[in-house]
Amino acid sequence: MIKEIMKDEMFLAMKSSEATEKDIYVGEDLLDTLKYHKNECVGMAANMIGVRKRIIAFESENKYTIMYNPVIIKKSEPYETEEGCLSLTNKRKTKRYKSIKVQYQNEKMEIRFKCFKGWTAQIIQHEIDHCNGIII
């Protein structure tokens, strides 16, 4: 289901809680909403649709991915960049890493590990920041 985009910075600044099997539908709603906004957005976190759960969805290389409870466990090659956000106005400066390793759970709540580089790594870092209540 396509959800409205949350713009309340007080809400967005709150940390999200762990997702459980009962939250699988939130990931599906998040993905539907991301696909609806595909011309202006490449990633979303659940708090952007009003749900404070650690769930992100993103598009990379024409493929959509949902991660439950993602955590960056390794990062390297820091750099400064500017990012925009569907929930915020204007671009803002932030620090990112060119390479990251993420631990997350899939839709079956199985733990997975995966490394990401470049643009995809940047998207994931932005969305995990959302889960942590960090607003760029």
Phi, psi and omega in degrees: 000134179283127182250159177287146180279127178285131179238000181285108184294332177295317178294313182296335182278356178272140179292146178271152178267166181299141175275150177234179177303330180292347183260007180305321180298330178296318177299321179292318176297320179299315179295317177300317181292319177299314180298323178297325182260022187301337180281348183228004187205140179244354179201153178212153172246155185302328180293342177288345174246020173086016180237119182271072175232150182281080180222133176230155174224144179207162178245135176208129179053046178062025178228137178262142180227140173244133176237133175255133179054047180288142177220133175279121182254349177205141178211148180210162178061071180293152175205160178261142179209177174240139180226153172250172181207137180299333181274349185232164175259151177068161175271153181224149180281145179204164177259134178227174179236139183291332183225133178221156171241130185241135168258133181205176174243143177273188183292348175261008181063027175273137180286134180227158175230139177206145177260144180225151179227162171061224186301317180297318177299320180295317179300312182298318179299318179300314183289323176294324174304316176305314180300329181269005180076017181265121179256126180297000000 
